[in-house]
Amino acid sequence: MNRCIIKKQGGGVMRMSDYWLLEVVQQSKWILKETDSNHTQNIRAKKILERVRRFLTQVGRGKDFREKLIEEKNRGTLPLWVTKNWIRLKT
C-alpha cells in the first residue's frame, strides 16, 4: 500500500586494507577465546571469521593473509625499559 517506504536491501561492498582485516581477525579470535560459546559476541565473531575466510578464498589472497597473520603473531616487541630509555634519550 505505501510503496515509498519500501527499502530494498543492497549487497554493498566495503573495502578494507589487509592491516584492518588482520585487526578484525585478531579481535575475533580473542573474543572466541575469552567468551562462552553461547555468548552473543562469540557467535558474531564466528560469523565474522567465516565471512573473512570465504572472502579470502574468493579473491585468492588466503595464503598471503595467513603469512601476515603468522608474522604479526610472532613479531617481537621491545621490553618496556628499552622504550622508556629511548623516549628519555629522545627528549
C-alpha positions in Angstrom: 0.0 0.0 0.0 2.7 2.5 1.0 5.3 1.9 -1.7 7.5 4.9 -0.9 8.6 3.3 2.4 9.8 0.0 1.0 13.5 -0.3 1.0 15.5 -2.8 -1.0 18.5 -4.4 0.7 21.6 -3.9 -1.4 24.7 -6.1 -1.3 27.1 -3.2 -0.6 30.8 -3.6 -1.0 33.2 -2.5 1.7 36.9 -2.1 1.1 39.4 -2.9 3.9 43.1 -2.9 3.9 44.9 -6.0 5.0 46.0 -4.3 8.2 42.5 -3.6 9.3 41.3 -7.0 8.2 44.1 -8.5 10.3 42.9 -6.4 13.3 39.4 -7.7 12.9 40.6 -11.3 12.7 42.8 -10.9 15.8 40.0 -9.3 17.8 37.5 -12.0 16.7 39.9 -14.8 17.7 40.4 -13.1 21.1 36.6 -12.9 21.6 36.3 -16.6 20.8 39.0 -17.4 23.3 37.6 -15.3 26.1 33.8 -15.8 25.8 31.4 -18.8 26.2 30.2 -20.5 23.0 26.6 -19.3 23.6 27.6 -15.6 24.2 26.3 -13.2 21.5 29.7 -11.7 20.8 31.2 -15.2 20.4 28.5 -16.1 17.8 29.1 -12.8 16.0 32.9 -13.4 16.0 32.4 -16.9 14.5 30.3 -15.4 11.7 32.9 -12.7 11.0 35.7 -15.2 10.8 33.7 -17.4 8.5 32.9 -14.4 6.2 36.6 -13.3 6.1 37.6 -16.9 5.3 35.1 -17.0 2.4 36.3 -13.6 1.2 40.0 -14.5 1.2 39.2 -17.8 -0.6 37.1 -16.0 -3.2 39.8 -13.4 -4.0 42.7 -15.8 -3.7 44.6 -14.0 -1.0 44.3 -16.6 1.7 48.0 -17.6 1.6 49.3 -14.1 1.8 46.9 -13.2 4.6 47.8 -16.3 6.6 51.5 -15.4 6.3 50.8 -11.8 7.5 48.8 -13.3 10.4 51.7 -15.5 11.4 54.2 -12.7 11.1 52.1 -10.4 13.2 51.7 -13.1 15.9 55.4 -13.8 16.0 56.5 -10.2 15.8 58.8 -9.2 18.7 58.2 -6.3 20.9 60.8 -4.2 22.8 60.9 -4.6 26.6 59.3 -1.7 28.5 62.7 -0.5 29.8 64.1 -0.1 26.3 61.2 2.0 25.1 61.4 4.2 28.3 65.2 4.7 27.8 64.6 5.6 24.1 62.0 8.1 25.0 64.3 9.6 27.7 67.2 9.9 25.2 65.0 11.5 22.6 63.6 14.2 24.8 
